[in-house]
Amino acid sequence: MADSAAPAADGEKSEKQPRSIRVVLLALMITMMLAMLDNMIVGTAMPTIVGELGGLEHLSWVVTAYTLATAAATPLWGKLGDMYGRKGSFMTSIVIFLVGSALSGMAQNMGQLIGFRAVQGLGAGGLMVGVMAIIGDLIPPRERGKYQGMMAGVMALAMIGGPLVGGTITDNWGWRWAFYINLPLGVVALVAISAVLHLPKKRSQARVDYLGAALLTVGITSIVLVTTWGGSQYAWTSARIMELIGIGVAALVGFLFWQTKAAEPVVPLHIFRSRNFSLMSAIGFITGFVMFGATLFLPLYQQSVQGASATNSGLLLLPMLGAMLVVSMIAGRVTTNSGRYKVFPVVGSVLMIVGLFLLSRMDTETSRLTSGLYMAVLGAGMGCLMQITMLVAQNSVEMRDMGVASSTTTLARTLGSSFGVAIMGALFNNRVQHVMAERAGALGSKITEQSAQLDAKSLQKLPAAAREAYQHAVSAGTHSAFLLGTVVAVLALAAAVFVKEVPLRGAGPDKQAGGAAGDAADVPPAVAEAV
């Protein structure tokens, strides 16, 4: 049976249970904060890092190495937790993350930093998966909504505060502390989890599916590299991109075939027999697509067109992330109290469509108040979706598959963000370059020849006419990117409509209801027994 503490079922520990769970949840929130904050903090410190270590031509790899390692490791961490126990695998991922952080802080050149960031990413792949899977083990689905809503709040706070924290640390302590700051926080989380989290130890007799893990890693790596390099470092039709697409497709097809043969597959394909799980994975992909596209283009629009300062870039997204935080907490609480959840994917998808469409209407005359209201609508939609997708996905599988369900849903969101940034970015760049050539002639083409995204310093150096042309170009590019996001969000609504509302399992009558309602694929008997 799955690795489940099921503290609610243990009468002898009923008095200790609330305090223990609160301590564990605090440690999980710290761990989630570490996973989310890292890239935000490092992004702010990058100019200083390049100034000291050099290697400007390899700058993008500092982020890409981390992202690749995180995405590739995510499914494997989920499976290891299912096979050998959640606590051990989660603590191991924290240790690897902290080792990578310490080594990154000690890096003496850009090559070392890139390698150590990959180590850090390997650990980070297990952080978010471990957090969600442990919540899935400890908390019945009926109670889980409010806790996962809290985790969504932590994610929003990290996205708001990350750039501010990164700037403060870099200015006052130096860029190396952007990595060292992880160490005391990680140790606190590690000690708390070691002392308070008690989950049964397991030892699977089956061997780890190394071939499946290797094929999936190659496939994911190829996808992320295609979406990272395509349209920027290499043309979409270049031989390098075509090679990566071919390798990725071949690896993923081989992976799917092997998963039907492996004794203990990395991603057991039977979890996709649940309609709800498949739909939630699709909605998670689309949410990642939209959210990371929005966080990329909104600050650019506000800095280039509305004249906002780049220093406090995290605060520019406050209306969207604040709305996401509040709504995710409300959605979690309502789900816990009522046991109902289908309304949130449907309403969230509608709000996301409306918000994206409104953002696509922004132009050079749009005020900050108006754009802030539009962002709040989008944020409210994402707040309805962020953690409900994880909750329903976990509710749709057996306890023994809790880890792979959590990792697959997380991976879907990660891949969605890669595709969102790449596809919306390509559309944005193309539109900006076209409008610049149209409005500013040869000068406009020259300005955006290297990059369609100019920083504030470069923008100030432009002649007034070219600067005005660039503002119109960014407005046009933003319009195209968010219009594409609107179309993609319609697919999320279509998926949400087909979600089957299976009552969430919990204490009392709902537990029995959960065991009887719905079809066998959506409510496995083993889940009801485990909770």
DRENMIVO-199359 format. One line per 8 residues: number of its first residue (from 1); for each residue x, z negated, y negated of C-alpha. Coordinates in pm, whole numbers, plus 50000, padded with zeros to 5 digits. Layout:
BEGIN
NUM = X/Z/Y; ...
! end
This chain:
BEGIN
1 = 50000/50000/50000; 50106/50059/49646; 50327/49833/49446; 50058/49629/49278; 50080/49275/49151; 49705/49261/49105; 49728/48929/48924; 49355/48922/48864
9 = 49303/48881/49237; 49532/48583/49268; 49329/48272/49203; 49623/48034/49228; 49793/48201/48932; 49485/48247/48720; 49592/47988/48461; 49947/48123/48427
17 = 49838/48482/48430; 49739/48541/48065; 50066/48400/47926; 50278/48588/48182; 50103/48913/48110; 50146/48862/47735; 50521/48812/47777; 50547/49119/47999
25 = 50342/49325/47754; 50569/49217/47467; 50871/49331/47668; 50696/49660/47748; 50615/49714/47380; 50982/49657/47289; 51084/49909/47555; 50829/50162/47430
33 = 50960/50109/47077; 51316/50181/47197; 51207/50506/47364; 51015/50627/47059; 51248/50504/46784; 51571/50650/46915; 51531/51014/46817; 51372/50919/46484
41 = 51663/50692/46390; 51931/50931/46513; 51774/51223/46328; 51820/51041/45997; 52181/50954/46082; 52283/51307/46185; 52431/51423/45850; 52658/51115/45847
49 = 52754/51167/46214; 52854/51530/46148; 53050/51420/45843; 53263/51186/46056; 53284/51363/46394; 53262/51727/46282; 53121/51982/46528; 52838/52108/46308
57 = 52793/52410/46538; 52701/52173/46825; 52469/51955/46619; 52146/52066/46789; 52284/51960/47128; 52282/51594/47023; 51901/51611/47033; 51869/51880/47301
65 = 52087/51692/47555; 51871/51381/47515; 51545/51578/47538; 51657/51774/47844; 51773/51465/48033; 51455/51275/47945; 51223/51555/48058; 51417/51623/48379
73 = 51437/51254/48477; 51074/51164/48402; 50917/51280/48734; 51198/51129/48941; 51163/50784/48783; 50790/50784/48855; 50849/50869/49220; 51130/50614/49262
81 = 50898/50344/49130; 50631/50440/49383; 50879/50445/49673; 51109/50150/49603; 50923/49924/49362; 50833/49947/48997; 51034/49652/48865; 51371/49758/49003
89 = 51344/50120/48893; 51221/50021/48547; 51504/49771/48492; 51755/50029/48614; 51626/50283/48362; 51664/50024/48082; 52022/49949/48188; 52112/50322/48194
97 = 51952/50366/47851; 52151/50074/47710; 52477/50199/47865; 52412/50541/47711; 52337/50376/47375; 52661/50174/47381; 52869/50477/47481; 52703/50694/47213
105 = 52793/50434/46951; 53157/50448/47064; 53180/50830/47076; 53496/50971/46913; 53395/51336/46897; 53083/51553/46918; 53142/51646/47284; 53145/51280/47388
113 = 52836/51207/47181; 52643/51491/47346; 52744/51372/47695; 52657/51009/47622; 52323/51115/47471; 52245/51285/47802; 52314/50953/47981; 52086/50780/47732
121 = 51818/51042/47796; 51835/50984/48173; 51742/50622/48113; 51481/50708/47851; 51300/50922/48110; 51212/50602/48296; 51114/50392/47996; 50775/50536/47902
129 = 50685/50612/48263; 50775/50257/48363; 50572/50105/48079; 50257/50298/48167; 50292/50253/48544; 50349/49877/48514; 50041/49845/48295; 49861/50045/48565
137 = 49981/49796/48827; 49901/49480/48635; 49579/49562/48453; 49256/49692/48610; 49142/50022/48453; 48842/49854/48287; 49082/49627/48093; 49361/49880/48053
145 = 49223/50071/47755; 49299/49806/47494; 49657/49760/47616; 49730/50131/47624; 49575/50153/47277; 49835/49898/47167; 50107/50119/47313; 49974/50415/47114
153 = 49997/50193/46807; 50361/50120/46885; 50428/50494/46913; 50267/50556/46573; 50462/50273/46410; 50786/50408/46556; 50718/50754/46414; 50641/50608/46071
161 = 50923/50354/46060; 51194/50542/46250; 51331/50749/45960; 51319/50447/45727; 51499/50224/45977; 51751/50498/46050; 51829/50549/45683; 51865/50176/45619
169 = 52093/50120/45921; 52312/50421/45841; 52349/50332/45472; 52428/49964/45530; 52594/49933/45873; 52711/50284/45960; 52576/50548/46197; 52711/50380/46511
177 = 52459/50099/46465; 52182/50358/46503; 52277/50330/46873; 52399/49971/46889; 52065/49842/46754; 51915/49928/47094; 52135/49675/47272; 51992/49338/47156
185 = 51633/49466/47179; 51695/49612/47525; 51855/49291/47651; 51555/49087/47532; 51318/49323/47716; 51540/49317/48026; 51555/48936/48040; 51179/48897/47985
193 = 51092/49149/48255; 51341/48999/48499; 51204/48647/48449; 50829/48705/48419; 50735/49031/48590; 50667/48968/48959; 50583/49273/49167; 50619/49305/49544
201 = 50944/49466/49656; 50912/49782/49861; 51143/49989/50069; 51024/50333/50170; 51163/50470/50495; 51138/50825/50363; 51436/50985/50190; 51424/51082/49826
209 = 51322/51446/49788; 51653/51560/49638; 51581/51931/49680; 51244/51897/49505; 51404/51693/49227; 51680/51953/49183; 51436/52246/49171; 51211/52064/48923
217 = 51512/51972/48708; 51628/52335/48694; 51274/52451/48612; 51219/52194/48337; 51566/52250/48191; 51505/52624/48173; 51167/52576/48003; 51306/52335/47743
225 = 51605/52561/47670; 51379/52865/47632; 51154/52682/47387; 51454/52532/47203; 51669/52846/47176; 51404/53117/47165; 51363/53265/46818; 51642/53051/46671
233 = 51979/53081/46847; 51868/53379/47057; 51602/53644/47010; 51300/53601/47235; 51381/53933/47405; 51755/53860/47446; 51923/53867/47786; 51996/53491/47774
241 = 51630/53399/47718; 51515/53645/47986; 51765/53494/48231; 51641/53143/48158; 51279/53250/48203; 51365/53412/48538; 51557/53105/48658; 51280/52872/48543
249 = 51001/53067/48711; 51197/53100/49037; 51282/52727/49039; 50924/52618/48972; 50778/52853/49234; 51034/52720/49483; 50948/52364/49378; 50575/52415/49438
257 = 50643/52567/49781; 50878/52285/49880; 50633/52015/49768; 50397/52131/50043; 50675/52075/50302; 50859/51763/50180; 50798/51431/50359; 50786/51239/50029
265 = 50742/51498/49752; 50853/51419/49396; 50514/51533/49268; 50260/51520/49553; 50031/51813/49487; 49728/51632/49627; 49694/51439/49298; 49580/51765/49136
273 = 49281/51776/49370; 49123/51525/49136; 48945/51724/48869; 48988/51447/48614; 49363/51418/48672; 49417/51793/48629; 49201/51804/48317; 49379/51505/48162
281 = 49718/51662/48230; 49599/51975/48047; 49463/51771/47754; 49790/51575/47739; 49985/51903/47723; 49768/52027/47435; 49790/51692/47251; 50171/51711/47270
289 = 50160/52074/47155; 49957/51982/46847; 50110/51646/46756; 50475/51747/46752; 50396/52074/46579; 50215/51876/46309; 50498/51625/46267; 50740/51916/46219
297 = 50549/52125/45964; 50359/51868/45758; 50671/51706/45605; 50815/52052/45542; 50498/52158/45360; 50483/51837/45156; 50849/51857/45056; 50860/52230/44981
305 = 50516/52285/44829; 50399/51946/44704; 50741/51827/44587; 50751/51508/44794; 51081/51330/44853; 51253/51385/45187; 51397/51032/45181; 51080/50868/45304
313 = 50975/51150/45537; 50812/50910/45782; 50574/50786/45510; 50455/51142/45447; 50280/51127/45783; 50121/50788/45720; 49760/50916/45686; 49781/51094/46023
321 = 49972/50826/46212; 49776/50541/46052; 49447/50699/46158; 49588/50760/46505; 49693/50395/46533; 49356/50252/46422; 49142/50489/46628; 49351/50446/46944
329 = 49307/50068/46921; 48932/50103/46865; 48901/50353/47151; 49087/50118/47383; 48866/49822/47288; 48542/50019/47323; 48653/50155/47661; 48733/49803/47781
337 = 48398/49665/47665; 48180/49951/47788; 48375/50106/48074; 48287/50446/47929; 48544/50698/47811; 48422/51059/47824; 48303/51046/47464; 48661/50999/47342
345 = 48816/51318/47485; 48518/51517/47357; 48504/51361/47009; 48885/51357/46988; 48907/51728/47067; 48641/51810/46806; 48821/51604/46540; 49150/51766/46635
353 = 49000/52114/46595; 48844/52024/46258; 49162/51856/46132; 49385/52148/46230; 49147/52398/46074; 49137/52199/45750; 49519/52180/45747; 49534/52557/45795
361 = 49339/52595/45467; 49608/52423/45258; 49778/52632/44988; 50006/52579/44689; 49724/52409/44495; 49624/52153/44758; 49667/51797/44631; 49837/51519/44828
369 = 49507/51330/44848; 49332/51629/45002; 49609/51697/45253; 49616/51324/45335; 49245/51331/45419; 49295/51637/45639; 49581/51461/45818; 49364/51154/45873
377 = 49103/51368/46050; 49370/51512/46280; 49515/51165/46340; 49174/51027/46433; 49134/51304/46688; 49472/51237/46844; 49397/50864/46845; 49097/50932/47067
385 = 49315/51128/47309; 49661/50971/47319; 49609/50690/47570; 49270/50784/47714; 49444/51073/47890; 49681/50830/48062; 49403/50583/48143; 49179/50841/48310
393 = 49472/51005/48490; 49573/50670/48641; 49211/50594/48730; 49194/50919/48927; 49471/50852/49181; 49552/50597/49447; 49769/50299/49358; 50056/50437/49567
401 = 50065/50740/49334; 50050/50541/49008; 50410/50624/48918; 50388/50998/48976; 50053/51010/48795; 50209/50838/48493; 50522/51054/48501; 50332/51381/48547
409 = 50102/51303/48254; 50401/51204/48040; 50588/51520/48141; 50286/51736/48053; 50286/51589/47702; 50663/51637/47671; 50645/52001/47778; 50350/52051/47545
417 = 50559/51926/47254; 50842/52167/47346; 50603/52461/47357; 50429/52349/47038; 50747/52324/46835; 50876/52657/46972; 50561/52870/46945; 50430/52726/46618
425 = 50786/52738/46483; 50829/53105/46573; 50497/53191/46409; 50586/52987/46100; 50932/53144/46063; 50799/53497/46106; 50530/53442/45844; 50768/53280/45594
433 = 51019/53563/45624; 50745/53825/45584; 50597/53664/45270; 50942/53606/45117; 51031/53973/45166; 50693/54070/45020; 50711/53843/44713; 51085/53825/44640
441 = 51214/54153/44785; 51573/54172/44907; 51655/53829/44759; 51370/53674/44957; 51493/53831/45279; 51846/53709/45212; 51731/53352/45137; 51547/53316/45468
449 = 51784/53530/45675; 51956/53231/45835; 51663/52990/45842; 51303/52987/45721; 51322/52608/45671; 51515/52517/45354; 51611/52161/45270; 51542/52007/44928
457 = 51896/52071/44800; 51884/52442/44891; 51538/52474/44740; 51652/52335/44404; 51931/52594/44382; 51686/52885/44398; 51575/53072/44085; 51227/52971/43968
465 = 51068/53296/44089; 51227/53267/44433; 51127/52900/44457; 50765/52989/44379; 50775/53268/44638; 50911/53024/44895; 50628/52779/44824; 50372/53053/44887
473 = 50562/53156/45200; 50560/52801/45338; 50186/52775/45266; 50129/53099/45454; 50350/52986/45743; 50170/52652/45763; 49836/52833/45764; 49940/53048/46061
481 = 50090/52758/46257; 49787/52532/46218; 49546/52817/46286; 49721/52867/46618; 49695/52491/46677; 49320/52514/46613; 49281/52780/46881; 49485/52577/47131
489 = 49282/52264/47054; 48964/52450/47152; 49106/52457/47506; 49130/52076/47496; 48760/52058/47407; 48675/52293/47694; 48868/52068/47933; 48710/51751/47791
497 = 48358/51884/47849; 48428/51910/48223; 48566/51555/48257; 48357/51357/48506; 48292/51004/48384; 48375/50787/48684; 48317/50418/48594; 48644/50235/48539
505 = 48724/49975/48798; 48742/49618/48682; 48622/49270/48752; 48270/49194/48861; 48003/49460/48912; 48218/49740/48773; 48464/49700/49055; 48198/49771/49311
513 = 48057/50048/49097; 48399/50208/49079; 48424/50213/49452; 48096/50390/49498; 48059/50628/49208; 48193/50979/49195; 48353/51187/49464; 48632/51082/49697
521 = 48894/51269/49503; 48815/51090/49179; 48764/50741/49321; 48993/50690/49619; 48892/50385/49824; 49253/50264/49823; 49237/50221/49448; 48940/49989/49463
529 = 49114/49786/49733; 49440/49766/49534; 49269/49643/49219
! end
